[in-house]
């Protein structure tokens, strides 16, 4: 499966150390945990949300690498684990609940999960169609894939250096 990430220019597409900053699905010292989006917009939304970028003027100076990453995973769906969607897409106060579930799943041998995107608003992973000009495609929800531990078999392609599109400010679900 091909998934998407963005990174600071010059940084690799994966973490190799356990001491990465905590996220929704892993606590401090529980890395590496690799977060991917199913769309490039999802990857941009994650960056904008965590960087708290809400103003169009802030976008002009942002330049980051965008990666397409091929991973061979069989993720477990978080939607089948009994947590309310408001927790799955909530603010940082919900991280502890999500981290506890992820810890439990890792303890059962789960190496990858898929969850609703907490950074993209519902229906905003839509992509584009061409029909008398560029048109938004049908709405769909974004997903985040998290892989726990080393991922030495992943193959990545650097798509290029880019800035988040202006339309992303309206698609992003902020803290």
Secondary structure, DSSP 8 states (H G I E B T S, - for coil): -EEEEEEETT--SS--STTS--BTTB-TT---EEEEESSHHHHHHHHHHHHT---HHHHTT--EEEEEEE-----EEGGGTT--HHHHT--GGGHHHHHHHHHHHHHTT--EEEEE-SSB-TTB---EEESSSEEE---B--EEEEEES--TT-EEEEEEEE---TTHHHHB---
